[in-house]
Amino acid sequence: MNIRMITAAGLLLALTGCTTTTAVLPTIASNPVQDRWEGQSAGRFFASYGPPIADRDEGGNRVYTWRGGYKTVTVAAKKGAKKGSKLYLSCKADIVTNQSYVIRSVHILGDQPGTNGSSYCAELLAPPEKAS
């Protein structure tokens, strides 16, 4: 009888390890910049935001390193402080294009909190569309 109980308990423990954990796993964060620019012309991107600072070939693709969006903002002073502090914002990204100069992916390399959210790059490169 003891062997059956031990075997049943072991089987129960083994089956417990087979349950799904989708509720526990975090969802993959979306990349609004990638969603906005994938499939678009790199020429359109660079015309809108400035030229890349470097480029290289990588596995049949061309990778452009871009940096821009330089902006200085003043953050309101905290209670008791005489004046607010200045933040210097910018964004840095690798833009991967195919041989036709179409953007395949955008990898954010340097980002910081923006004025309205957690990503200045997203605010700059993928602003919400205005309702007509």
C-alpha positions, 0 to 999 in steps of 0.5 A: 500500500505504501508503494502505491501511495508513493507512486501516486504522489510522484505521478501527481507531482510529475503532472503538476509540472506539466501545467501551462504557465501562460498567465505567469509568463510576461508578454513580449513588449511591443515595439511601436517604432518597429511596427510603424517603420517596418516595410517603409522606405529607409529614404522616407525615414532619413528624410523625416529624421535626418541621415544615419551616422554610420552604416555597415553590411550584415548578412545581405542586409544594410544596417544604418546606425541613426541618432537624432531627435535632440531635444531639451526639455525643462521638468517642473520643479519639485516642491521647495525647489526654485527652478526645474531641471533640464533633460537632454533627450535623444534617440539612437537606433539601428535600422536594418534594410534589405537590398531594396532599401526597405526597412526590415527592422528597427532596433532601439540602442539608446532611449530614455523616458519621454515627456509623455511616457516611458520611451522618447524614441517611441514618442519621436519615431512612432507618434500616435496618429491624429484623429481626422 
